[in-house]
């Protein structure tokens, strides 16, 4: 979670150190362990460390390699021992992660990125070739954004400083389409002028060109087949154990999310076993559990208590049911992306925990649903069997699932045939691909919102349906991770461990999903590690009540926002239908797409804030004089800067005028 940033003046003008240092000051809380810079004529690089391991405290960044490369690195290298063996002659005594990565680049160039296993992002300056290389790990756990203009290039692991440094900006409509349907593509930001380095890719920028290349793609040829279930279970147990162990590399206590579900409980129980039998760098793993005592379907507390009983010690609990709001509609400080964000009660509880116990790392179960079969559609398996002409097995599966779903077997069979239709036709027959009635039809058609909602829309006829579904799941996770807002803790994701993911993709999907048994492999492999009550859990807590209560309490604010909604004037939603849908939700009538409805409301609140700050130029479809008193055709002069970034904004203005660039 260390901060990387930099600026390159393409016209050769010397860097203003105060400009780059202003960026550093704006993100001090995310890199509290000092500030280090590199300036050389027209290039400047900044690094603010957030130390989580004993090795990271030995690093000196920006790092200078033997061949003159200058490198900043934010991450954790999980296969360092293997790389040290291969790079021994180049390494010398530089066995820190950044030293290993620099040696790998010196030997293999950009091809080295495919050898780096872990959660990471890097920026590398090559002074001899006058080129900048930016790269992210295979699924994009670490963030890295960049602005590439005609006269300068800016990059940072945080989006907010770039948005402030290049404002006013224009709204990326494709990002909005992704935001309202599922998640925006992982290379997009809300601003046309700023991009994210795509997951599993690197961006190479020189003075006269820029290009993006993928260094990691899923190997669809890899297949793992065993004769017995026990062999799959043993292999999974070993790799899951390795995934958790890799993320216990921390010289401070680790805080693990614990909801009482499969994903979080498995991580905590496996971490306990590792610490008891092998030991790890971290002194201990504590747990943090959230629940809403007022939520009707809430039963998480019954399950995370089972894990705590097995551990022999309680974790920290936070009840969000009394007064906490599910989302906010106010932005006292500038936020770079729309979205519901983290609930205030969660942030308050975490802040107190971090201050008290010194946590720097948290473990998250994100990715477990997608990787381990919870989200797998049985019709995808039926499609595989149909393509392979395994009709006897298909018939057996259809009968089993039809009994479970209490539907005639002909229904899932017909739905299976739909899997082979082109995406636009398939979208007509799938319920969750339906467009909400409050979304403008022209906007939905222009950006193919129905197709975006499909579980697999890569449309490759060279892959089996299950392979296509897995690849799309990885892409969605990459989009989700890129859309996440910065955290005060370094989040680590065992289920997104690259080695584990590649194994899960290579085994038969029937190991993950069986009739009446989702997460089949996980349930079988973790017997004796997870409490029996967790292994048999079938429920999942919801959050419907909190959304309804929040709307009730904030309805006056909602009505003021919707008097002249920007998302309506831009042609995204129908104002009257949107208002009516929110009114129904407030009154307790939960629509099928309640999440999308609240997402759209959060987008409207965010747009109102960034327009009021003068950071975003909006051109509505219908001619209007103003939006809430702000001239939509305002120039750069309308730019009230947020209080916490006033210094940076002032420096950006000065730097922009000095360079003669109209950003």
C-alpha positions in Angstrom: 0.0 0.0 0.0 3.0 2.3 -0.3 2.6 5.4 -2.4 4.3 5.7 -5.7 4.0 8.9 -7.8 5.9 10.7 -10.5 5.9 13.3 -13.2 7.8 13.5 -16.6 7.9 16.7 -18.5 8.0 15.6 -22.1 9.1 19.1 -23.3 12.3 18.7 -21.2 11.4 21.4 -18.7 12.9 20.8 -15.2 10.6 19.3 -12.6 9.3 21.6 -9.8 10.0 19.5 -6.7 7.2 21.3 -4.7 4.6 20.0 -7.2 5.6 16.3 -6.6 6.0 16.9 -2.9 2.5 18.4 -2.8 1.1 15.1 -4.2 3.0 13.3 -1.5 1.5 15.4 1.3 -2.0 14.8 0.0 -1.6 11.0 0.6 0.6 11.0 3.7 -1.8 8.7 5.6 -1.3 5.9 3.0 2.5 6.2 3.2 3.3 7.4 6.7 6.9 6.0 7.0 8.8 8.9 5.3 9.1 10.4 1.9 11.9 9.8 -0.7 12.3 11.4 -4.1 14.4 11.2 -7.2 14.8 14.2 -9.5 16.8 14.3 -12.7 16.0 17.1 -15.1 12.5 16.5 -16.6 11.8 13.4 -14.5 10.7 13.2 -10.9 9.7 10.1 -8.8 8.3 9.9 -5.3 7.9 7.1 -2.9 6.2 7.1 0.5 6.6 3.7 2.2 4.0 1.8 4.2 6.1 -0.9 5.8 4.4 -4.2 6.5 7.4 -6.6 6.5 10.8 -6.6 8.1 12.4 -6.8 4.6 10.6 -3.7 3.4 12.3 -1.7 6.1 15.6 -2.5 4.5 14.5 -1.2 1.1 15.7 2.2 -0.2 13.4 3.6 -2.9 13.4 5.0 -5.5 15.7 2.1 -6.2 18.7 2.5 -8.5 19.8 -0.6 -10.3 23.3 -1.4 -11.6 22.3 -0.5 -15.2 20.8 2.8 -14.1 17.1 2.0 -14.0 15.2 3.9 -11.3 12.4 1.8 -9.8 9.6 2.2 -7.2 7.7 -0.9 -6.1 4.6 -1.4 -3.9 3.9 -5.0 -3.2 4.8 -8.4 -1.8 6.8 -10.8 -3.9 5.7 -14.4 -3.1 8.2 -16.4 -5.2 11.3 -14.5 -4.1 13.2 -17.6 -3.2 12.7 -19.1 -6.6 13.8 -15.8 -8.3 16.9 -15.5 -6.0 18.1 -18.9 -7.2 17.7 -17.8 -10.9 19.2 -14.4 -10.4 22.0 -15.1 -8.0 24.8 -13.7 -10.2 22.9 -10.3 -10.7 21.7 -9.9 -7.1 24.7 -9.8 -4.9 23.4 -8.9 -1.5 20.2 -7.1 -2.7 17.7 -9.7 -1.6 14.8 -7.3 -0.8 11.7 -7.5 -3.1 12.6 -4.4 -5.0 16.2 -5.5 -5.5 15.0 -8.9 -6.9 12.5 -7.2 -9.2 15.2 -4.8 -10.5 17.6 -7.7 -11.2 14.8 -9.6 -13.0 14.2 -6.6 -15.2 17.9 -6.2 -16.0 18.0 -9.8 -17.2 14.6 -10.3 -18.9 13.3 -6.8 -19.5 9.5 -6.5 -19.5 9.2 -10.3 -19.9 10.2 -10.5 -16.2 6.7 -9.3 -15.2 5.2 -12.7 -15.9 7.6 -14.3 -13.4 6.5 -12.1 -10.5 4.0 -13.8 -8.3 2.3 -11.7 -5.6 0.3 -8.5 -5.2 2.3 -5.6 -6.7 2.5 -2.5 -8.8 5.7 -0.8 -10.1 7.0 2.2 -12.0 10.4 2.0 -13.7 12.3 4.8 -15.4 14.8 3.8 -18.1 17.1 6.9 -18.5 19.1 5.5 -21.5 15.9 4.8 -23.6 13.9 7.7 -22.1 11.0 5.5 -21.4 8.6 4.9 -18.5 7.2 1.5 -17.7 4.2 1.0 -15.4 2.9 -2.4 -14.5 0.4 -4.2 -12.2 0.0 -7.8 -10.9 -2.0 -10.4 -12.8 -5.4 -9.4 -11.4 -4.8 -5.8 -10.4 -4.8 -6.0 -6.6 -2.5 -3.0 -6.4 -3.6 0.3 -8.0 -1.7 2.4 -10.5 -3.2 5.3 -12.5 -1.6 7.6 -15.1 -2.3 10.7 -17.1 -0.5 10.9 -20.5 -0.7 14.4 -22.0 1.0 16.1 -24.9 3.6 17.8 -22.6 3.7 15.7 -19.5 3.0 12.3 -17.9 1.8 11.9 -14.3 1.3 8.7 -12.4 0.3 7.7 -8.9 -1.0 4.7 -7.0 -3.9 7.0 -5.9 -6.4 8.5 -8.3 -7.3 11.6 -6.3 -4.0 13.5 -6.7 -4.1 12.9 -10.5 -7.7 14.2 -10.7 -6.7 17.3 -8.9 -3.6 17.8 -10.9 -5.3 17.6 -14.3 -8.7 19.2 -13.6 -11.0 20.2 -15.1 -11.7 16.8 -16.6 -14.4 15.2 -18.7 -16.7 12.4 -17.6 -16.0 8.9 -19.1 -19.4 7.7 -20.2 -18.1 4.1 -20.7 -17.0 4.1 -17.1 -20.6 5.2 -16.1 -22.1 2.4 -18.2 -19.9 -0.2 -16.4 -20.6 1.4 -13.0 -24.4 1.1 -13.6 -24.3 -2.4 -14.9 -21.7 -4.3 -12.9 -18.2 -2.8 -12.6 -16.3 -0.5 -15.0 -13.6 -2.0 -17.2 -10.3 -2.2 -15.2 -8.4 0.2 -17.4 -11.0 3.0 -17.0 -11.5 5.8 -14.4 -14.4 8.2 -14.2 -12.2 10.7 -16.2 -11.5 10.4 -19.9 -8.0 11.9 -19.4 -6.8 9.4 -16.7 -6.4 5.6 -17.2 -5.6 2.7 -14.9 -2.8 0.3 -15.8 -4.8 -2.8 -16.8 -4.4 -5.9 -14.6 -1.7 -8.3 -15.9 -0.3 -5.6 -18.2 2.3 -3.0 -18.5 2.2 0.4 -20.1 5.3 1.7 -21.8 5.5 5.5 -22.5 8.2 7.3 -24.4 8.3 10.8 -25.7 6.6 10.0 -29.0 4.4 6.9 -28.3 2.7 4.9 -25.7 1.5 1.3 -25.8 0.0 -1.3 -23.5 0.9 -5.0 -23.5 -0.5 -8.0 -21.5 2.2 -10.1 -19.8 -0.3 -12.5 -18.1 -3.1 -14.4 -19.8 -5.0 -17.4 -18.5 -3.5 -20.6 -20.0 -6.7 -22.4 -21.3 -4.6 -25.5 -22.2 -3.7 -26.3 -18.6 -5.7 -29.3 -17.3 -5.3 -31.1 -14.0 -7.0 -34.5 -13.8 -6.9 -37.0 -10.9 -8.6 -40.3 -10.5 -9.9 -39.7 -7.0 -11.6 -36.8 -5.2 -9.0 -37.2 -2.4 -6.2 -36.1 -4.7 -8.0 -32.9 -5.6 -8.7 -32.2 -2.0 -5.1 -32.7 -0.9 -3.8 -30.5 -3.8 -6.3 -27.7 -2.9 -5.5 -27.9 0.8 -1.8 -27.5 0.1 -2.2 -24.6 -2.2 -4.7 -22.8 0.0 -2.4 -23.3 2.9 0.4 -21.7 0.8 -1.9 -18.8 -0.2 -2.6 -18.0 3.4 1.0 -18.5 4.6 2.2 -16.1 1.9 -0.1 -13.4 3.3 1.0 -13.9 6.9 4.3 -12.2 6.0 4.0 -9.2 8.2 6.1 -7.9 11.2 2.9 -6.6 12.9 -0.3 -8.3 14.0 -2.8 -9.0 11.2 -6.5 -8.3 11.3 -8.7 -10.8 9.5 -12.3 -10.1 8.4 -14.6 -12.8 10.0 -18.2 -12.8 8.9 -18.8 -16.5 9.8 -19.1 -17.4 6.1 -17.0 -20.0 4.3 -14.4 -17.6 2.9 -13.4 -15.6 5.9 -13.8 -18.5 8.3 -11.5 -20.7 6.2 -8.8 -18.0 6.1 -8.8 -17.5 9.9 -8.9 -21.3 10.7 -6.1 -22.0 8.2 -4.0 -19.1 9.6 -4.4 -20.6 13.1 -3.2 -24.0 11.9 -0.2 -22.4 10.2 0.7 -20.4 13.3 0.3 -23.4 15.6 2.3 -25.9 13.4 4.8 -23.8 11.4 4.9 -20.3 12.8 5.0 -17.2 10.6 6.5 -13.7 10.6 3.3 -12.1 12.1 3.0 -12.5 15.9 -0.8 -13.2 15.7 -4.0 -13.0 13.7 -7.0 -11.2 15.3 -10.5 -11.0 13.9 -12.9 -8.2 13.1 -16.6 -9.1 12.7 -19.5 -6.9 11.6 -23.2 -7.6 12.0 -26.5 -5.8 11.9 -28.7 -6.8 14.9 -31.7 -5.1 13.3 -31.4 -6.9 9.9 -34.1 -9.5 9.7 -32.0 -12.1 7.9 -28.9 -11.5 10.1 -27.3 -14.6 11.4 -23.6 -14.0 10.9 -23.0 -13.6 14.7 -24.2 -17.3 15.2 -21.4 -18.5 12.8 -18.5 -16.3 13.6 -19.0 -17.2 17.2 -18.3 -20.8 16.2 -14.9 -19.8 14.8 -14.1 -17.8 17.9 -15.0 -20.8 20.1 -12.7 -23.0 18.1 -9.9 -20.4 18.4 -10.5 -20.0 22.1 -10.7 -16.2 22.0 -13.1 -13.6 20.9 -12.6 -11.1 18.2 -13.7 -7.5 17.9 -17.4 -7.1 17.0 -19.2 -4.0 15.5 -23.0 -3.9 15.5 -24.1 -1.6 12.6 -27.8 -1.9 13.4 -28.3 0.9 15.9 -27.6 4.2 14.1 -25.2 3.6 11.2 -26.2 4.5 7.7 -25.6 2.1 4.8 -24.3 4.9 2.5 -23.5 8.6 2.4 -24.7 11.3 0.1 -22.3 14.0 1.4 -18.6 14.5 0.5 -16.8 16.7 3.0 -13.6 15.8 1.3 -12.9 15.1 -2.4 -13.5 11.4 -3.4 -12.1 10.4 -6.8 -14.7 7.7 -7.7 -18.4 7.2 -7.2 -19.8 4.4 -5.1 -21.3 3.6 -1.7 -17.9 3.5 0.0 -17.4 1.9 3.4 -20.0 2.5 6.1 -19.0 5.1 8.6 -19.5 2.7 11.5 -17.0 0.3 9.9 -14.4 3.1 9.3 -14.8 4.4 12.9 -14.4 0.9 14.4 -11.3 0.1 12.2 -9.7 3.5 13.0 -9.9 2.8 16.7 -8.5 -0.7 16.2 -5.6 0.4 14.2 -4.7 3.1 16.6 -4.9 0.7 19.6 -3.2 -2.4 18.2 -1.0 -1.2 15.3 -2.5 -3.4 12.6 -1.1 -2.7 9.1 -2.4 -5.7 7.2 -5.9 -7.2 6.8 -7.0 -10.5 5.3 -10.1 -10.5 3.0 -12.2 -13.3 1.6 -12.9 -11.4 -1.6 -12.8 -13.9 -4.6 -13.9 -16.9 -2.7 -17.4 -16.9 -4.2 -16.1 -16.6 -7.7 -13.1 -19.0 -7.5 -14.6 -21.8 -5.4 -18.0 -22.4 -7.1 -20.5 -20.4 -5.1 -21.3 -18.2 -8.1 -20.9 -21.0 -10.7 -24.1 -21.5 -12.8 -25.0 -25.2 -13.3 -26.1 -24.3 -16.8 -22.5 -23.6 -17.7 -21.7 -27.2 -16.7 -24.6 -28.5 -18.8 -23.2 -26.6 -21.8 -19.8 -28.3 -21.3 -21.4 -31.7 -21.3 -23.5 -30.9 -24.3 -20.5 -29.8 -26.3 -18.6 -33.0 -25.3 -21.7 -35.2 -26.2 -21.6 -36.6 -22.7 -25.4 -37.0 -22.9 -25.8 -39.6 -20.2 -24.0 -37.4 -17.7 -26.0 -34.4 -18.9 -29.2 -36.3 -18.3 -28.1 -37.3 -14.8 -27.2 -33.7 -14.0 -30.4 -32.3 -15.4 -32.6 -34.7 -13.3 -30.6 -33.9 -10.1 -30.8 -30.2 -10.5 -34.4 -30.2 -11.6 -35.3 -32.0 -8.4 -33.4 -29.6 -6.3 -34.9 -26.5 -8.1 -38.4 -28.2 -8.2 -38.7 -27.4 -11.9 -39.2 -29.6 -15.0 -35.8 -30.7 -16.4 -36.8 -29.2 -19.8 -36.5 -25.7 -18.4 -32.7 -25.9 -17.5 -32.1 -27.7 -20.8 -33.7 -24.9 -22.8 -31.8 -22.4 -20.8 -28.6 -24.3 -21.5 -29.2 -24.0 -25.3 -29.4 -20.2 -24.7 -25.7 -20.3 -23.6 -24.8 -20.9 -27.2 -26.6 -17.9 -28.6 -24.7 -14.6 -29.4 -24.6 -12.3 -26.4 -27.2 -9.8 -27.6 -29.7 -12.6 -28.2 -28.8 -14.4 -24.9 -29.4 -11.2 -22.9 -33.1 -11.3 -24.0 -33.7 -14.6 -22.1 -31.7 -14.0 -18.9 -33.5 -12.3 -16.1 -30.6 -10.5 -14.5 -29.6 -9.0 -17.9 -32.9 -7.1 -18.0 -32.4 -3.3 -18.0 -34.0 -1.5 -15.1 -37.0 0.6 -16.2 -35.5 3.8 -14.9 -32.5 3.5 -17.2 -32.8 5.5 -20.4 -33.2 3.0 -23.3 -30.9 5.0 -25.7 -28.1 5.0 -23.1 -28.6 1.2 -22.5 -28.5 0.5 -26.2 -25.5 2.7 -26.9 -23.4 0.9 -24.3 -24.9 -2.6 -24.5 -25.8 -2.6 -20.8 -27.7 -5.9 -21.1 -24.6 -7.7 -22.5 -22.4 -6.2 -19.8 -24.6 -7.9 -17.2 -24.1 -11.3 -18.6 -21.9 -13.7 -16.5 -19.7 -14.4 -19.5 -19.5 -12.1 -22.5 -16.0 -12.7 -23.9 -17.6 -14.4 -26.8 -14.7 -16.7 -27.7 -15.8 -19.9 -29.6 -12.4 -21.5 -28.9 -13.2 -22.0 -25.2 -15.6 -24.2 -23.3 -18.4 -22.4 -21.6 -16.8 -23.2 -18.2 -13.5 -21.8 -19.3 -15.2 -18.6 -20.6 -17.1 -18.2 -17.4 -13.9 -18.5 -15.3 -12.0 -16.0 -17.4 -14.9 -13.6 -17.2 -15.0 -14.1 -13.4 -11.3 -13.1 -13.3 -12.0 -10.0 -15.4 -14.9 -8.9 -13.1 -12.7 -9.3 -10.0 -10.1 -7.2 -11.7 -12.7 -4.5 -12.3 -14.0 -4.8 -8.8 -10.5 -4.4 -7.3 -9.6 -1.4 -9.5 -12.8 0.3 -8.4 -12.0 -0.1 -4.7 -11.2 3.1 -2.7 -8.0 3.4 -0.8 -7.8 1.7 2.6 -5.9 2.5 5.8 -4.8 -1.1 5.9 -3.0 -3.2 3.3 -5.7 -5.7 2.1 -4.5 -9.1 1.1 -6.6 -11.7 -0.7 -5.7 -15.4 -0.2 -8.4 -16.6 -2.7 -6.8 -14.5 -5.5 -3.4 -16.1 -5.0 -2.2 -16.7 -8.5 -1.0 -20.2 -8.0 -4.2 -21.2 -6.3 -6.3 -19.5 -9.0 -4.5 -21.3 -11.8 -5.1 -24.7 -10.1 -8.8 -24.0 -9.6 -9.1 -23.0 -13.3 -7.4 -26.2 -14.4 -9.6 -28.8 -12.5 -13.0 -30.0 -13.6 -15.8 -27.6 -12.6 -17.6 -30.6 -11.1 -15.1 -30.5 -8.3 -16.4 -27.0 -7.4 -20.1 -27.4 -8.0 -22.2 -30.5 -7.6 -26.0 -30.9 -7.4 -27.1 -29.4 -4.0 -23.4 -28.8 -3.0 -21.8 -25.5 -3.9 -18.1 -25.1 -2.9 -17.9 -28.9 -3.0 -14.1 -29.1 -3.1 -13.8 -26.6 -0.3 -16.3 -28.4 2.0 -14.6 -31.7 1.5 -11.0 -30.5 1.8 -11.5 -28.4 5.0 -13.1 -31.1 7.1 -11.3 -31.0 10.4 -10.1 -27.4 9.9 -13.5 -25.6 9.8 -16.1 -25.9 12.5 -18.9 -28.4 11.4 -21.5 -25.7 11.7 -19.6 -23.5 9.1 -19.2 -26.5 6.8 -22.9 -27.0 6.7 -23.9 -23.3 6.4 -26.4 -22.5 3.6 -27.5 -18.9 4.6 -26.1 -15.5 3.8 -26.9 -12.3 5.6 -28.4 -9.4 3.6 -28.4 -5.6 3.8 -31.8 -4.7 2.6 -33.0 -3.2 5.9 -30.1 -0.8 6.2 -30.6 0.6 2.7 -34.3 1.2 3.4 -33.6 2.8 6.7 -30.9 5.0 5.2 -33.2 6.2 2.5 -35.9 7.0 5.1 -33.5 9.0 7.2 -31.9 10.9 4.3 -35.0 11.3 2.2 -35.0 15.1 2.4 -31.4 15.1 1.0 -32.5 12.6 -1.7 -35.3 14.8 -2.8 -33.0 17.9 -3.0 -30.6 15.9 -5.1 -33.3 14.7 -7.5 -34.9 18.1 -8.2 -32.5 18.4 -11.1 -30.5 15.2 -11.3 -27.3 15.4 -13.4 -27.6 11.7 -14.4 -31.0 12.5 -16.0 -29.7 15.6 -17.8 -26.9 13.5 -19.2 -29.4 11.0 -20.6 -28.5 8.1 -18.2 -31.8 7.7 -16.3 -35.4 8.7 -16.5 -36.0 11.2 -13.7 -39.6 10.3 -12.9 -39.1 6.6 -13.0 -35.9 6.8 -10.9 -37.6 8.9 -8.3 -40.6 6.5 -8.2 -38.3 3.5 -7.8 -36.4 5.1 -4.9 -39.8 6.0 -3.3 -40.8 2.3 -3.4 -37.5 1.2 -1.9 -37.9 3.8 0.9 -41.3 2.4 1.6 -39.9 -1.1 2.0 -40.8 -2.6 -1.4 -37.5 -4.2 -2.4 -37.0 -4.3 -6.2 -34.9 -7.0 -7.9 -32.2 -4.5 -8.7 -32.1 -2.5 -5.5 -28.3 -2.5 -5.5 -28.2 -0.9 -8.9 -30.7 1.7 -7.8 -28.6 2.8 -4.8 -25.5 2.7 -7.0 -27.2 5.2 -9.4 -28.1 7.4 -6.4 -24.5 7.4 -5.2 -23.4 8.4 -8.7 -25.7 11.4 -8.7 -24.5 12.5 -5.3 -20.8 12.1 -6.4 -21.3 14.0 -9.7 -23.0 16.9 -7.8 -19.9 17.1 -5.6 -17.2 17.0 -8.3 -19.1 19.5 -10.5 -19.5 21.8 -7.5 -15.7 21.6 -6.9 -15.1 22.5 -10.5 -13.1 19.3 -11.2 -15.4 17.9 -13.9 -16.9 19.5 -16.9 -20.4 18.3 -17.8 -22.2 18.7 -21.1 -25.8 17.7 -20.6 -27.9 16.3 -23.4 -30.7 18.8 -22.9 -29.6 22.5 -22.9 -29.6 23.9 -19.3 -28.2 27.0 -17.9 -26.9 25.5 -14.7 -26.9 22.5 -12.5 -27.5 23.5 -8.8 -26.1 26.9 -9.5 -22.9 25.7 -11.1 -22.5 26.7 -14.8 -22.0 23.5 -16.7 -19.8 25.2 -19.2 -17.6 26.8 -16.6 -13.9 27.2 -17.3 -10.9 26.2 -15.2 -11.5 29.2 -13.0 -14.4 27.5 -11.3 -12.3 25.2 -9.0 -13.0 25.4 -5.3 -10.3 23.0 -4.0 -11.0 20.6 -1.2 -9.6 21.7 2.2 -7.3 18.7 2.6 -5.7 19.2 -0.8 -5.5 23.0 -1.0 -1.7 23.1 -1.1 -1.6 20.5 -3.8 -4.2 22.3 -5.9 -2.4 25.6 -5.6 0.9 24.0 -6.7 -0.8 22.3 -9.6 -2.2 25.6 -10.8 1.3 27.2 -10.6 2.9 24.2 -12.3 0.3 24.2 -15.1 0.7 27.9 -15.8 4.5 27.7 -15.8 4.5 24.9 -18.4 2.0 26.7 -20.6 -0.3 23.6 -20.7 -4.0 24.1 -20.6 -5.0 21.0 -18.6 
